[in-house]
Amino acid sequence: MRLYAHSTDGSETDWQVLSDHLRNVSILAGSLADSFGARKWAEIAGLLHDLGKASIEYQKRVRGDPRKVDHSTAGAQHIARELKLGNLVAACIAGHHGGLPDGISEEDSCLLARLKKKGIPVLFDTSFLPPLNVSPGLLPPFKITEKTVGFKLALFTRMIFSCLVDADFLDTEKFLDTEKASWREGFPTIEELCTKFSEALERKLLDCEPTPINSHRSKILRSCIAKATHPPGVFSLTVPTGGGKTISSLAFALKHARRHGLQRIIYVIPYTSIIEQNADVFRGLLGEGSIVEHHSSFDAERRFIKGSEGDEEARRFELASENWDAPIIITTGVQFFESLFASKPSRCRKLHNLARSVIILDEAQMLPVRFLIPCVQAVQELAANYGTSIVLCTATQPALQKTEVFKLGLNCPIHEIVQDPAKLYETFRRVKTEYAGKLGLPDLSAIMKNNERVLCIVNTRREARELYELIANEEGSFHLSALMCPEHRTQKLKEIKSRLKDQKSCRLVSTRLIEAGVDIDFPMVLRAIAGIDSIAQAAGRCNREGKLDNPGRVIVYTLNGRNLPIDFRPPADSAQEIMLKHEDPLSLNAVDEYFRLLYWKYGDQLDGEQIIPRLQESWRDFLFPFRSVAEDFRIIRDLGEPLIVPFDNYSFELIHELRHAKFQGRILRRCQRYTVQIYPGQMRRMEEAGAVERIGGVYAVLRRESFEKFYWEDLGLNLDEPLTVDPASMII
């Protein structure tokens, strides 16, 4: 009997032979792992991943028998017997469809149970397989010390798993859909992008107004270009808001990648609003077809004009978001860090492409505190053993290096790209920050009414609505919060920016979503007490271009009569200590002291789910808790339920498609631009009021006939009991 891996609707002569598939996946997985010195490991995983298909049961299935067949356990058991560290590869093989399993659990799906499983399909003669030709003592391509072995081996396993599942997907795709496979081609090389960037930058510099600020931005840019020749490692780019770090960091990354033969540039950014803004800047310099955005708000089909060429471009970008096989990727911190601790094939598939890349952690101060230690350890491991350069890019560098207090901080040199960041801070200093103590909502509304252009940033959605209602009758009053869908917020921001540009009155009340990266400029900013990093971000919206005769005013206050949400208290308490101690709480010394104080207060909660100890405890049997760690490593929790809002004509089309589509995943991704997250109780009350339709019994959509009652032009979704804590303020 001839053994097949995949069948088609055609005759058996068109089917994929099993030995061809195993060989193809082995070779491709090995080439992917070559970037971090693990070719042999991935080759073994590829050669054995579908070994169970060489059984009579599976061959009946490939010929039409509907019964499911366990085709992954055979290869896992085989390699576990052959290698001392065989359990690492066994986990990859056992999980190449369902995901990396827990090593030991009460479930039959755990790796230990799979390795002991009896009665798996009996294999035919497997002489068609080439010999493994590996030493039983095969070791990973890095030094292992007992202190860190658990974390190192767990990440190494995920990287091998990534190579295996990506190779398996790609070979299967190439066999079943050659046209789809061809869409992946066509991205420019790093070398080509460097040439485009140099030409575009030269034009941009010629058009720049010769102001003092632009002169300093030019110096920062030159420092980034000069530092790019430094060998790969961990870097910091400490540039004040308005210093041009977006373009300067790209200049560093492109030249650094070209100089050291690195494969791609990955921007990790906290908010989708910044992603869209930065992506537009990069496209202006590098061209439309160079940047792949991987986040909830990106719609490739809407981005590119329909037609044969536009459709192919959209498909290329959607496919590249699956495995990040493109020269420049822009993604969120949630996507990046959760993928590093994931277990599902779809989330892990891209991980191998982090090796030998430049990773820019933009707004690095926003690393999730509850997972700070695992995130820092992952960053250090990528730099130490995967040839990756990391750039910590921010105006307020967190104190991430190892200290007596922060013992699991970065234990490696951090190379500052721009000389004398403290002097640079003073050069770009454009605001004076003061602490006003307790203020009530009437006090805040009075300040806003007495100033033509003022921004007030509050901590919760409820506060945003209540304050806005006090100033709503004033000319040029606006409200922004996550109760407005992203498309609505984008439109409001355009109107706000236009009024500011024309020097018209503009009074804006917003939650924290306005802070990071939104290019907006007010002469006065009011900020509810929060972490120093948040206050610094708020200050970045004040006198941004330095056009005022005097420094802009940033007034920090504690809202009288309101308790801070519990998650806000440690940063706010630490910030208050710093503000009472330092004349300028945003100076680099004050920021460094703030982070050290904050990390001391959090203590063990910097690894709230005990990820590092759990991995370390498992290393002796190489049975790691992959699945349970992935389930626990959730940066955003309790975000609520998504409600799709029929906000405009395009959203009407999407909802219509969602109602009638057989496969809804891609449509749901596009709907994210029109989604508001609300608590289950609030959703239930809206459903009881008949305002919500459940498409397919699952997807919640605000009915069009209920839109005017429940969705307001100035406030967004109108709920009787607004959320106490704004989930958008917690997004990384």
N, C-alpha and C positions, 0 to 999 in steps of 0.2 A: 504493500500500500504506500502510495506517495503521501508524504506528510505536508500539510499546508498550514500557514499561519492565518491567512485571511482569504475569504472567498468574495466573489462578486456575482452579479446577476448573470454573467456569461458562463461559458463552459469552464471545466477544470483547467484547461490550458491557459486561461487568463488569470488563474488564482495565484496568490503569492506563496511560493514554496517556503516552508518553515526554516530550512537551513539558510536560505537567502536572507530572510528577515532577521534571524539571529546574528548572522554575520554583519549585515548592514548596521544594525543597532550597535553591535559591539564596536565596530570601526568608528562610527559617528560619535558614540558616547566617549570613546577613548580620546578622540580628537578634541572634544569639548573639555575634557578633564585635563588635557595636556597643559592648559594655561596655569594650572596650579600643581603640576607635577604628579598627577594621579591617573595617568593614562591606563596603567595596568588594572587598577581597581575598577574603573568604569568599563573597560573592555570585558572583564569577567562578569560584571553585572549585566551587560548587554547580551553576552553569549548565553547566559543561563536564565534570563528573566522569563522567557516563555517555554522553558524546558518541558513543563507539564502539557504542552500542546502535542508533544510526541507520544500521545496515548490514544488508545482506541476510542475512549469516551469523547475526547476532544475532537478527534477526526470525524466522529459521528455528528458532533455539534456543527462543525464547519460545513458539513454536508446537509444540514437542515434539521437535525435533532434539536428541539428547543430547550432541553434540560441544561442547566448551568453546570459548568465543570471547573473545579479548582485546578487552574493551570499554573499557579505561581508558587505553591508550596514545594513542589518537587525541586525546583532550582534553589530555593532558600535552604532546604535540608541538605542538598548536595554541597553547597559552598560552606555551610556551617561545619560540615565534617572535614573539609579540605584545608581550611585556614584557621590559624589560631585566633585571628580577629574576624573570622568568617561571619559572625553575627552582624557586623556592620553592613556587609553586602547583602546578607540574608534579609535584613530589615528592608532594604531597598527593593529587592526582588518581591518579597511578600507583599509590599505595599504599593507596587507600581500602578495599580488601578485604584484601590480604595484609600490609599494614603499610608504613610509610615505608621506602623502600629506601636502601641505601648509594648515595652519589653516584657513586663509581667503585669497581669491584671486578672480579674476574675472572669473576664470574657474569653470566649474561645478564639477570638480574633487576635489575641496578643501573640507576640512573636514566639515566646516560649511554648505556648500551646500549639502553634503552627509547626514548630520544629519537632514536637513530640507526636504530631498528628499521625494516626494510623489510617490505613485504607485509602490513601490518595491514589488517583489513577495510576495504573502500572504502565511504565514507559515501554515503547518498542525499543529495538536496538538503537542506541544513540551513537553509533560509530561515526555518523555523519559530522559530529562535533569535533572540531580540532582540539588537541590537548591544551589544558590550561597553561602549562609551562610556568607555574609560579611556585615560589618557595612557600611552604606552610607558614613560615615566619614573616611573610610580607608585612611591612610596616608603612604607616603614613609618611608623607614626605616632609615631616617636621619633627622637631624634638618634643618629647612628651615628658612632662614632669607630673608627679602624682598630684600636686597642688591644683593643676588646671586641666588634667587629662579628661575629665568628664565633659566639660564644656567644649574642649577642642575636638574630641572624637564625635560628639553629637553634631556639631556644625559640619565637620568633615563628612559625616554620613549624609546629612542633608544635601551637601554639594554633590556627592556621588549620585544620590537619588535624583537631583536636578538634571544631571547629565543623562541619566538613564531615561527618565520620563520624557525629556525633550527629544532625545534621539528616537525614542519609540513613537512619539507623536509625529515627528517629522518623516520618519520612514513610512509609517502607515499612511500619512497624508499624501506622500509622494506616490505611493502605489495606488491609492483609491481615488485621488483627485489631483492629477498632474497640473491642471490649470491653476488650482488654488495654491499649490506649492510654488508655482512660478511667480505668484503675486508678491512673495516675500523678497524678491530681488529688486534692486533699483536704488537703494540708499547711497548717498555719496560717502566717500572715505574720509577719515580724519584729515588726511593730507589735502584733499579737495576743500574741506571745510576751512582749514587753516588759510588757504589761499583766498577763499571768499571773504573770510573774516578780515583779513589784512586789508583787502581792497575796500570793503565797506567801512572799516574803522578809519581809514585814511580820509574817505569822503566825509565822514561824520565829524572828524576833528577839524577839517577845513571849514565846516559850517558852524562850529561852536563859537558862541560869543566869548570874547576874551575877558571874562570876569575873574575875580580872585577865586571864587568857588570852583570854576572850571579849571583854573590853573592847578589847584590842589587835587582835583579829580584826575587830572592828567598825570600828576606825580604818582598817585596810587596805581594807576594803570601801568605806568612804566615799572613800578616795583613788582607788580604781578608778573609782567612779562620777563623781567630779569630773574625772578625767583623760580620760574618754571624749569630752569635747567637743573635744579636741585634733585637728587635721587628720590624715588618714590618713598613715601612715608606719611606721617600725620602732620598737617599744616593748620595754622590758624590765620584767618583773614579778619582782623579786628578793624572794621571801618565804620565810622559813625553814619547814621542815617543821612542820606543825601550825598554820600561820598562816591557814588557810582559803582558800588560793589557788584551789581548785576553784570555789567559789561566787563569789569576788571576780573571778576572770577572766571568768566568765560574765556577771557584772554589767557589767563593762567592755565586753565584746564586744557585748552586746545594745544597750546605750545608744549605743555608738560606731557600730554598724551603722545604728540608727534615725536618729541625728543626721546621718550622712553618706550615707544612701541606699545602704548596702552590701547585697549580696544574700543573704549567708548567713554562717554561722560554721562554721569547720572546725577541729576539735580533732585535733591530731596527737600521738599518745601512744605511748611506746615498747613497752609490754607490753599484751597482751590483758587481763590481770588488772586493770590500771588502767582500761582502757576500760570493762569491765563495771561496775566500781565507780563511775566517774564518770558513766556513762550512767544508773545507778540514781539517783544524786544529782540529775541533771538532770531525769529523769522525775518525781521527787518534787516538783520545783518547777514543771515546765512541762507535765506530763501525758504519758500513755503514747504518744500519736501524734505526738510532736514530734521525736524523736531517731532518726536513722538511723545504725546501727552498720555499718561496713564492715570486717570483719576475719574471720579464719578461724573463730572460735568462736561467731559469732552465727548463730542459727537462727531466722529470722523465723516459720516455721510453728510452731515450738515456743513462741515468745514469745507468740503471740496465740491465743486460744481458738478452736477450730474452729467452723465455722458460717459463714453467708454474710458477716456483718460481719467476723468474725475472719479469714476467708480473704482477703477483699478488702484488709484492713489488711496482712496478711503479704505479699501480692503487691505492694502499693504500696511497701513497704519494700525488697523485693528489687529491684524495678525502679529505685528511687531510688539503690540502691548501684551501678547501672551507670553513671550519669552525674552523680551527686551533685546532682541537682536537688531539693533539700530545704533547709529553713532551717538545720538544724543537723546536721552530719556529724561522726561520731567515727571515726577510723581510725588505722592504725599508721604509724610513721615509714617502715617498709619500703614499704608501699603508696603513701604520699605521694611520697617521693623517687624511688622507682623509676619511678613513673608520669611524673614530670617529665622523665625521660630515656628513656622507652619509645618503641617504634616500632609496636607492635601497636594496631589500632583499639580493641580492648576495653580496653586500659590507658590509651590517650590520650583516650578519649571524654569523660572528665570534666574535662579540663584547663581548658577555657574557663570552667568554673564556679569556678575559683580567682580569676579577675579580679573586682575589686570585692567582695572578701570579707574577713572577719576570720579570719586563720589563727593559731591558738594553738599554738605549738611547746612542748608541755608536756615538762618534763625536758629542756630544750634542751641541757644538757651532754652528752646522749647522742647527739648527731649523730655519724654514722659517721666515724671519723677518716680511714679510707682514702679517703673521698669528701668530706672536709670542704670543700675549696675549691669543687668544683662545687655542693655543697649551699648554701654561703654565697652564691655568685654567683646561684644560682636564686632564693634568698630576696630578695636585693637587687634583682634584675630584676623580680620580681613587685611589689615595693613601688614601684619607680621608674616602671614603664611599664604596669602593669596595674591601678592603682588599689587595690591590696591593702594592708591593714594587717597587719603581722606582730607578734606578741607572743612574745618569748623568755621563757618562764615557767619558773623554776627557783629552787631554794635556793642553787645554786652556779653563778653565771653564767660560762659559758666566755668567754675573751678573744677575741671574734670580730671586733673592730674592726681596721681596717687599721693595721699597724705596720711598722717596718723589717724585723722578722723574718717577720711574717705579711702580706706585701704584697698578697695577694689577699683580705684580710679585708673586712668591711663598710666601704664608703667612703661612709657616710651617717650623719646624726645618729641616735643611739639614745636615745629619750626614756624615762627611768625613771618608772614609774607611781607608785611609792611613795617618798616622800622618805626620805633617810638610811637606806639598806638596812643599813649597818654598825651603826647604833644599834638597828635592828630585830632584827638578828641577836643582839645582846647581850641584848635583851629576851626573846627566845625561847630563849636558850641553856639547855639542860636536861641537858647531858651533859659529862663530862670525857673527853677522848680521850687515850690513852696508848699508847706503842709498847713492847711487851714483848720484842722481839727474837725469837729462835728458840724455838719450842715444838714438842714432838712430839705425836703423837696421844694418847699416855698422859697427857701434861700437860693437854691440852685436856679429855680425859674426866674427869680428876680435878677440874678446875675446875667442870665441868658437874654432876658428882655432888655437889659441895659447895654448890651453889646450887639453890634450889627452882625458880626461874624464870630461864632463861637461853637465849639464842639464839646459836648458832655458825654463821657463814656461811663456807663453804669455796669453793675455786675450781673443783673438779672433782667429777664424779659419783663417781669412785672414792673420793675423800677423804670424801665425804658418807656413803657406805655403810660404809666402814671405821670412821669415828668413831661412827656410829650403832650399829654392832655392839658397840662398847665400852660403850655406856650403855643398850643396849636393855632390860636387866633393871630399870632404875630406873623408878620410878613416873612416869607422864606423859611418856614419851619419844616423840618423833616425828621423822620423816624426810620431807623434801621435796626432790624433784629432778625433772628432765624425763624420768626413767625412769618416772614416774607420768603417766598421761594427765591432761589438764586437768580432766576431771570428777572424777577421784579426788583431785587436789590441792585442788579447791574444797571437797570434803567434808571433807578433813583440816583445812583452814584454819578451817572452821566449828567443828570440835571443839576446835582449838587456842584460838581466840578465846573459846570458852565457858569453857574451863579458866582462862584468864587473867582473865576477868571475875569468875569465882568465887574467885579467889585460890588456886587449886589448883596443885600442882606441874606444871611444864610445861618440858620440856627439848627444844629443837628444833634439829636439825641440818639445814641447808638449803644449796642452791647459791644463786647470785646472784638467782634468780627471786623470792626473798622481798622483795628490797630496794625496788623502785620502786613506790610507791603502795599497797602492802598495809597496810591500817590495822590494825597490830598493835603491842603495847606491852609490852616486857620491861624489867626494871630493869638487866639486864646483857646486853651484846652482845659477842661475840668475832668479830673479822673478819680473815680471812686477808689479807695484804698485797695491795693492789690500788690503782687510781687513787684520788686524793683524792675525786673525785666519787662513786665507789662507796662509799668509807668514810663519806662524808656521808649517802648513802642508807641505809647500815646504821645510822648514828646516829639516823636518823629513826624507827627501830623501837625506840629506847631512851628510856624516860621520856617517851613521846610526849605525854602529857597533862599532864606537869609535876606529878604527884601525889606524887612522892617528896620526903622531907624534905631529902635531899642530891642532888647531880647524879647522873644515871645513869652507869654505867661503860661506856665503849667501849674494848675492849682490842684493839689491832691486833698481829698476830703474823706471823712468817715460819715456815712449816711446815718443821720440821727434817728434813733428809734428802730433801726433794722439790724437783725443779726446776719452776719456773713454766712453764706453757705459753708458747710463744714470743710469742704475741699479747699476753700479759699483762705482758711484761717492761718495755717502755718506760713504761707508766703506773705500774707498781709501783716501778720505779727512781726515777721522778720524785717519786712520793709519799714514798718513803723520804727523799729529800733534803729535802723540805718538812717532814716530821715531825721530822727532826733539827735543823732550823733554827728552826721556829716553836713556841712554847709551845702555841698553839692552832692545829693544822693545818687546822681547818675555818673559821677566820675568813675574811672576804671578801678581805683582802689576801693571805692564804696561798693561797686558791683561785685568785685571779687569777695569782699567781706560778707556781702549779702548771701552769695551762693554757699560759702563755707558755713555760715550760720544756718541756712536753710537745710543743708545736707546733714548737719549735726542734729537738727531737730527731727528730721525724718528718720535718721538712724536705720534700723532694719527695714523700714518701709521703702527704702530705695530699691529693694528687691521684694516687693510686697507679696508675690506669689512664690518666693523662695525657689526661683528657677535655677540659680547656680547650685545651691546645695542639693536639689533633687537630681540634677544631672551628675553631680560629683558622686553621689551615693550609688549610682548605677553602673559606674565604669568597670568594676572588676569582672562582672559577667557580660559586659557590653550589651546590656538589655535596658535601653534608655526609654523614658516615658514620653516618647515623641507626641503621641496623640493628646495626652492630658496636658502637657506643656502648651501645645498649640491652642487648646481650648481655654487655658487660663491666661495666655498672653494676649489679652484683648485690651488695646489702648483706650478705646471708647466703649463704655458699657452703658446700658440702660438709656440708650439714645432715644428710645421710644419707637413708635410705629410710623412708617412713612405714609403720608397722605398726598396723593397726586392732585394738583390744582389745575383746573382748566383756565389758565391765565391768558393765553393768546391763541391765535389761529394754529400755530405750529403745535401747541399742546393739544388742541382739539384733534389734530391729525394723529398724534401719537396715541391718544386715548382710544381713538377709533381703531388704529392698528392693533393695540393691545387687546381690544375686545375680540378681534377676529383672527389674530395670529395663532398659528400652531406652536411656534417656538418664540417665546416672549423675552428671552434674556437680553438680546440686543436692544429691544424697544424699551425695556425697563431701565437700561443704562442711560438712554437718551431722556427718559422721564425724570432723571435726577435733577435736571435744571428746573423742574416744576414740582419739586417735592418739599414738603414741610414735615418735620418730625414732631409728633405729639405723643403724650403719654397714653397708655391703654385705656385708662378711665375716661380721658377726654375723647378718645376715639369712640368709645362705647356710647357716650352721651350724644355725640354727633350722629351716630348710627340710629340711636333711639329717636332722634329728632327727624329722621328720614333724609339727612343731608348727605349721606355717604352711600355710594354704590360699591359693591364688592365684585370686581370683574373676575370671573371664574371662581367665585367664592373666596378669593384670596386677596387680590390687590385693591386697596382702598382708594377711591376716587371721589372727590367732591363733586356732587351733581351740579350741572350747569345752572339748573333752575334755583339752586341754593347759593350760588356764587356771591351774589350781591349781599345777601344776609350774613354770610359767614366769612367773606374775604373782602377786606376794605383796602381802598387805594392807599391810604396813609399808614395803616398799621399792619396790613397783611391778614393772617388768619385771626379771626375774632373768636376767642375762647372765653367762656364765662369765668374760668379759673386758670389764668396763664401759669406757665411753668415757673416754679420757684427758682430753679437753677437752669441757666441757659446752657444746653449741651454744646452749642456752637462755641462757647467760651472755653470749652475743654478740648476742642479739636486740635490735634497736633498736625 
